[in-house]
Amino acid sequence: MTGVSGERLRHSRRERLGPVALVMAHGKMAGAERVLLELLAETPRGTVLVCVPEDSPLGARVVALGHSVQDFSLPKLREERSVFHFAGSYLAALRTLRRTLVAEDVAVVHAFVAVTSKVVAPAAWLTRTPAILSVHEITTPDSIGFLRSRLQRIFAISSFRRITAVSQFVADSLVSDGYPSNRIAVLHNGVARRAPRVNTSEQRAMLGLPADALIFVVAGRLTRWKGQQIALDAFIRFRKSHPNVDAHLLIVGGPFEEVDRVFERELTAKVGSEHLHDSVHLYGHQDEVEPFYDAADVVLVPSLEPDPFPTVVLEAGLAGRPVIATDQGGAREAVVHGQTGLVVSPTIEAFSKAMDTAMDPVWRLTVGEAALLHVEREFSRTQFAGRVFAEWEAAKQ
């Protein structure tokens, strides 16, 4: 493991001054939340305090891993009745975090997602607590709006000693947006299996799927930019080109917000209009996605916009499954084109053509084995945690 080991973190002189406070935006389970759980699985108990809604799915998982939770809720302007209510909720969140940093004698406060910088930065300044920011998303004005982007940059420059970017793609976007390059470190996510791999036929039987079918999986939050529509349209084209192939598409993931629920209804309607109920399966949100990777032949990552660093690529690799991913964002840093998967443009035609390649069982086996070795070597959870520990130590300097 690179960086500072968990044992050294546990016993270091500075660590005895207090824990690291990890601040999350919400308690729903999405990409950054899964990454946090991977980190906590490698973190010695008693060294961190996670600020998250206590009664949330994430809060329950943090506790199950043996770590402490401080009940904390970050307000969203669009969810408040008015600007005045938002201001009140924001000040309440700031007071809660400030009290926590003081009462727990926190050594480092870590804004684990960029949106939390709006409360972590002032709380860190008020308490003189060293702060670190992790950026798992694209924070340019085009992506999140001019005002929010500018505020996050101001907070980052003024208050955070260290900034980690989930990919080189994200790091480059931060530097081009005016962030200080000397504080930024690229820190790719790391993963580990949560359960042993299950035989493909056995897993398909448990899901009620044919043992000898060609199965594609797309997993992730059900939202338009994640590209489930591209996957569905490409699958429809693939089936029309290969009517004698028993092919199935599994769409795993649920909506977060109302706009996502509209998108979910559109997908469901498309499946019905194309009479695909027997071959396209929408599973909604799943706490555990590994069984679907084990049942799959190929995993699709059809993001329409640059994905900072799709963890699903790593999860699929640990299942020994090749991926077909779009050539935008950080996916190119996780997939070795032609060796561990395919990187293609985010179009129906490109994905359908790549799915043709995936019909070859020898290709699937060879590329899947290479993907497994690549993830184990380059993106292990132990490596990831060690680098985070090192960043916590660096923030204290």
C-alpha positions in Angstrom: 0.0 0.0 0.0 1.3 3.4 -0.9 1.2 6.4 1.5 0.5 6.3 5.2 -0.8 3.0 6.4 -3.9 2.6 8.5 -1.8 1.4 11.5 0.4 4.5 11.3 -2.7 6.7 11.0 -4.1 5.1 14.1 -1.1 5.8 16.2 0.3 9.0 14.8 0.9 11.9 17.2 -1.4 14.2 15.3 -4.2 11.6 15.1 -4.4 11.6 18.9 -5.5 15.3 18.7 -8.9 14.2 17.2 -10.6 12.3 14.4 -11.1 13.2 10.7 -14.6 14.6 10.0 -15.9 13.4 6.6 -18.8 15.7 5.5 -21.4 14.3 3.0 -24.1 16.2 1.2 -26.9 13.6 1.7 -27.5 10.1 2.8 -28.7 8.6 -0.5 -26.6 5.9 -2.0 -24.8 7.0 -5.2 -21.3 6.9 -6.6 -19.5 9.1 -4.1 -21.3 7.4 -1.2 -20.1 4.0 -2.4 -16.6 5.3 -2.7 -16.8 6.6 0.9 -17.9 3.1 2.1 -14.9 1.6 0.3 -12.6 4.0 2.2 -14.3 3.4 5.5 -13.8 -0.4 5.1 -10.1 0.2 5.2 -10.1 2.9 7.9 -9.3 2.0 11.5 -12.3 2.4 13.8 -12.2 5.5 15.9 -10.3 7.6 13.5 -13.2 9.2 11.5 -16.5 10.8 12.2 -19.0 10.9 9.3 -21.3 13.9 9.1 -24.4 12.7 7.3 -28.2 12.3 8.1 -28.2 9.7 10.8 -31.3 7.9 9.7 -30.3 7.7 6.0 -29.2 4.6 4.1 -25.6 5.9 4.1 -25.7 6.6 7.8 -26.8 3.1 8.5 -24.0 1.6 6.5 -21.4 3.8 8.2 -22.6 2.6 11.6 -22.6 -1.0 10.3 -18.9 -0.6 9.4 -18.2 0.4 13.0 -17.7 4.2 12.5 -19.4 7.1 14.2 -22.0 9.3 12.6 -22.8 12.9 13.5 -26.3 13.8 12.4 -25.9 16.5 9.7 -28.1 17.7 6.8 -27.0 20.0 4.0 -29.8 22.1 2.6 -30.6 22.5 -1.1 -32.0 25.8 -2.3 -34.5 24.2 -4.7 -35.9 22.0 -1.8 -36.5 25.0 0.5 -39.7 27.0 0.5 -37.8 30.3 0.0 -34.4 31.9 0.0 -35.0 32.9 3.6 -35.8 29.3 4.7 -32.6 28.2 2.8 -30.5 30.8 4.7 -31.9 29.6 8.0 -31.2 25.9 7.1 -27.7 26.8 5.9 -26.8 28.7 9.1 -28.2 25.7 11.2 -26.0 23.3 9.2 -23.0 25.6 9.7 -23.6 25.8 13.4 -23.9 22.0 13.7 -20.6 21.4 11.8 -18.8 24.1 13.8 -19.9 22.6 17.1 -18.9 19.2 15.9 -15.4 20.3 14.9 -14.9 21.9 18.3 -16.5 19.3 20.5 -14.8 16.4 18.8 -11.4 18.2 18.6 -11.3 17.3 14.9 -7.9 17.2 13.4 -8.9 17.5 9.7 -12.3 18.2 8.1 -12.8 16.6 4.7 -15.4 17.8 2.3 -15.9 14.5 0.6 -18.0 16.0 -2.2 -17.6 19.5 -3.7 -21.0 20.7 -2.9 -20.3 20.5 0.8 -17.5 23.1 0.5 -20.1 25.9 1.1 -20.4 24.8 4.7 -17.1 23.1 5.3 -15.0 26.1 4.2 -16.5 28.6 6.7 -16.6 26.0 9.5 -13.0 25.2 8.9 -12.1 28.9 8.9 -14.1 29.7 12.1 -12.4 26.8 14.0 -9.0 27.0 12.3 -9.3 23.3 11.4 -7.2 22.0 8.5 -9.5 21.2 5.5 -9.3 19.0 2.5 -11.7 18.9 -0.5 -12.5 15.9 -2.8 -13.9 16.6 -6.2 -15.8 13.7 -7.7 -17.7 15.8 -10.2 -17.3 18.4 -12.9 -17.5 21.8 -11.3 -17.1 24.1 -14.4 -19.7 26.9 -14.9 -21.1 25.0 -17.9 -21.8 21.9 -15.7 -23.1 23.4 -12.4 -23.9 27.0 -13.2 -21.7 30.1 -13.0 -22.6 31.3 -9.5 -22.2 27.9 -7.8 -19.0 27.2 -9.7 -17.4 30.5 -8.7 -18.4 30.1 -5.1 -16.9 26.6 -4.9 -13.7 27.9 -6.4 -13.5 30.8 -3.9 -14.1 28.4 -1.0 -11.5 26.0 -2.4 -8.8 28.6 -2.8 -9.4 30.3 0.5 -9.9 27.3 2.9 -8.7 23.9 1.6 -5.0 23.0 2.0 -5.4 19.9 -0.2 -7.7 19.1 -3.1 -8.1 15.6 -4.5 -9.5 15.1 -8.0 -11.1 11.7 -8.9 -9.3 11.7 -12.3 -6.8 13.6 -14.4 -9.7 14.8 -16.5 -11.2 16.5 -13.4 -7.9 17.8 -12.2 -7.3 19.4 -15.6 -10.7 21.0 -15.6 -10.0 22.4 -12.1 -6.7 23.9 -13.1 -8.2 25.4 -16.3 -10.9 26.9 -14.1 -8.4 28.7 -11.9 -7.8 26.2 -9.0 -4.2 26.1 -7.6 -2.4 23.2 -9.3 0.1 22.8 -6.5 -2.7 21.7 -4.1 -4.3 19.2 -6.4 -3.6 15.5 -6.4 -5.2 13.0 -8.7 -6.7 10.2 -6.6 -8.5 7.5 -8.5 -11.2 5.5 -6.7 -10.4 2.0 -5.5 -12.8 -0.9 -5.0 -12.9 -4.4 -3.5 -15.5 -7.1 -3.8 -18.1 -7.1 -1.0 -19.0 -10.7 -1.6 -17.4 -13.6 -3.4 -18.1 -14.0 -7.1 -21.0 -16.2 -8.0 -21.1 -18.6 -10.9 -22.8 -16.9 -13.8 -25.4 -19.6 -14.4 -26.2 -19.7 -10.7 -26.6 -16.0 -10.5 -28.8 -15.9 -13.6 -31.0 -18.6 -12.1 -31.5 -16.5 -9.0 -32.5 -13.5 -11.2 -34.8 -15.7 -13.4 -32.6 -15.1 -16.5 -31.7 -17.7 -19.2 -28.4 -19.4 -18.5 -27.2 -19.2 -22.1 -28.4 -15.7 -23.1 -26.2 -12.8 -24.0 -26.7 -10.3 -21.2 -25.8 -6.6 -21.1 -26.0 -4.6 -17.9 -26.1 -0.8 -17.4 -25.8 0.2 -13.8 -26.0 3.6 -12.1 -28.3 6.3 -11.1 -31.3 6.5 -13.4 -30.8 9.9 -14.9 -30.7 11.2 -18.5 -27.0 12.1 -18.7 -26.0 8.6 -17.6 -27.2 7.5 -21.0 -29.6 4.6 -20.3 -31.6 5.8 -23.3 -28.5 5.2 -25.5 -28.1 1.7 -24.1 -31.7 0.9 -24.8 -31.7 2.2 -28.3 -28.5 0.4 -29.1 -29.9 -2.8 -27.7 -33.0 -2.4 -29.9 -30.8 -2.0 -32.9 -28.7 -4.9 -31.9 -31.7 -7.2 -31.5 -33.0 -6.2 -34.9 -29.6 -7.0 -36.4 -29.4 -10.4 -34.6 -33.0 -11.7 -34.3 -31.9 -15.2 -33.5 -29.7 -14.2 -30.5 -31.3 -14.4 -27.1 -30.1 -11.1 -25.8 -31.2 -9.2 -22.6 -30.5 -5.8 -21.2 -30.6 -5.2 -17.5 -31.0 -1.6 -16.3 -30.0 -1.4 -12.7 -30.5 1.9 -10.8 -33.3 4.2 -9.6 -34.2 7.9 -9.9 -33.2 10.5 -7.2 -35.3 13.5 -8.2 -38.6 14.1 -10.0 -36.8 14.9 -13.3 -35.3 11.4 -13.1 -38.7 9.9 -12.5 -39.9 11.5 -15.7 -37.0 9.9 -17.5 -37.8 6.5 -15.9 -41.3 6.7 -17.2 -40.0 7.5 -20.7 -37.8 4.4 -20.6 -40.6 2.2 -19.3 -42.9 3.5 -22.1 -40.2 2.8 -24.7 -39.8 -0.7 -23.5 -43.6 -1.2 -23.8 -43.9 0.3 -27.2 -41.1 -1.9 -28.5 -42.6 -5.0 -26.9 -39.4 -5.7 -25.0 -40.8 -6.7 -21.6 -39.2 -10.2 -22.0 -35.7 -8.9 -22.8 -35.3 -5.5 -21.1 -35.5 -5.6 -17.3 -35.6 -2.4 -15.2 -34.6 -3.3 -11.6 -34.7 0.1 -10.0 -32.4 0.9 -7.1 -30.4 -2.0 -5.7 -28.4 -1.9 -2.6 -26.0 -4.5 -4.0 -25.1 -4.4 -7.7 -22.5 -7.1 -7.7 -25.0 -9.9 -8.4 -25.9 -8.2 -11.7 -22.3 -7.9 -12.8 -21.9 -11.7 -12.0 -24.9 -12.4 -14.2 -23.7 -10.2 -17.1 -21.6 -10.8 -20.1 -20.8 -7.2 -20.7 -21.3 -4.0 -18.8 -22.3 -0.8 -20.6 -21.3 2.7 -19.4 -23.1 5.0 -21.9 -22.7 8.4 -20.3 -23.8 11.3 -22.6 -21.7 13.9 -20.7 -18.2 13.6 -19.3 -18.3 11.2 -16.4 -15.6 12.3 -13.9 -14.6 8.7 -13.2 -17.2 5.9 -13.4 -16.7 3.5 -10.6 -18.9 1.0 -12.4 -16.0 0.3 -14.7 -13.9 -0.8 -11.7 -16.8 -2.8 -10.2 -17.4 -4.6 -13.5 -13.6 -5.4 -13.8 -13.7 -7.1 -10.4 -16.4 -9.3 -11.7 -14.2 -10.1 -14.7 -16.5 -8.4 -17.1 -15.4 -6.2 -20.1 -17.0 -2.8 -20.4 -18.2 -0.6 -23.3 -17.8 3.0 -22.2 -18.1 6.4 -23.8 -14.9 8.3 -24.7 -15.7 11.2 -22.4 -14.3 12.1 -19.0 -12.4 9.8 -16.7 -13.5 6.5 -18.3 -10.5 6.6 -20.6 -8.3 6.5 -17.4 -10.0 3.3 -16.2 -10.4 1.4 -19.5 -7.5 0.2 -21.7 -9.2 0.3 -25.1 -9.1 -3.0 -26.8 -7.6 -4.8 -23.8 -9.9 -4.3 -20.8 -13.0 -3.1 -22.8 -14.0 -0.7 -25.5 -14.1 3.1 -25.5 -16.5 4.5 -28.1 -18.5 7.7 -28.9 -21.8 8.1 -27.0 -24.0 7.2 -30.0 -26.5 4.5 -30.7 -24.5 3.4 -33.7 -21.2 3.1 -31.9 -22.7 1.2 -29.0 -24.5 -1.2 -31.2 -21.4 -1.9 -33.2 -19.4 -2.5 -30.0 -22.2 -4.9 -28.8 -21.6 -6.8 -32.1 -18.0 -7.3 -31.0 -19.2 -8.6 -27.6 -21.0 -11.5 -29.3 -17.6 -13.3 -29.4 -17.3 -15.5 -26.2 -13.5 -15.7 -26.6 -13.3 -11.9 -26.7 -15.4 -11.6 -23.6 -13.3 -14.1 -21.7 -10.0 -12.6 -22.7 -10.9 -9.0 -22.2 -12.8 -9.8 -18.9 -9.7 -11.5 -17.5 -7.5 -8.6 -18.5 -10.0 -6.2 -16.9 -9.9 -8.1 -13.6 -6.1 -8.0 -13.5 -6.0 -4.3 -14.4 -8.4 -3.3 -11.6 -6.7 -5.4 -9.0 -3.3 -3.9 -9.9 -4.2 -0.3 -10.5 -7.4 0.4 -8.5 -7.3 -1.6 -5.3 -9.2 -0.4 -2.3 -6.1 -0.7 -0.2 -4.1 1.6 -2.5 -6.9 4.1 -2.6 -7.3 4.2 1.2 -3.6 4.6 1.7 -3.5 7.6 -0.6 -6.4 9.2 1.2 -4.7 8.7 4.6 -1.6 10.4 3.1 -3.7 13.4 2.0 -5.1 13.7 5.5 -1.6 13.8 6.9 -0.5 16.3 4.3 -3.5 18.6 5.2 -2.2 18.8 8.8 1.2 20.1 7.8 
